[in-house]
Amino acid sequence: MNHPGMTFTPLALNAFGKVVRLLAGIVGPLTNSPEKSALSLAYILSHDVSPGSVIGPDKCFGGWGYPKKNRILRRVKEGAEQLISFTENEIIYKTEPQKCGEIIKEYSEES
């Protein structure tokens, strides 16, 4: 997973108006430039990154800095697993409707 960090792009500055521009003026020095935020993609492409890794900035709780491999938070990992499970079940429902009843039954027994 890629996390580019905090950055104020022209898109964000123009889309959200005065409030975001004011915020950018205050905390802008603590954020990445758009170019520096893009380095996390280059890191992923140039390093052997294992599936499930989070690549993002190395400073200030992963908010700014140069890219590195970061620890994934438990709640983020659990949320990602739930999303993957939901997506897999949606695919099964649309491609194999007969299995839908079995999945619902299994889920009901787990709860």
Secondary structure, DSSP 4 states (H G I P E B T S, - for coil): -B---SB--HHHHHHHHHHHHHHHHHHGGGSB-HHHHTHHHHHHHHS-PPTT-EEEEEETTTTEEEEEEEPPPHHHHHHHHHHHHHHHHHHHHHH-THHHHHHHHHHHHH-
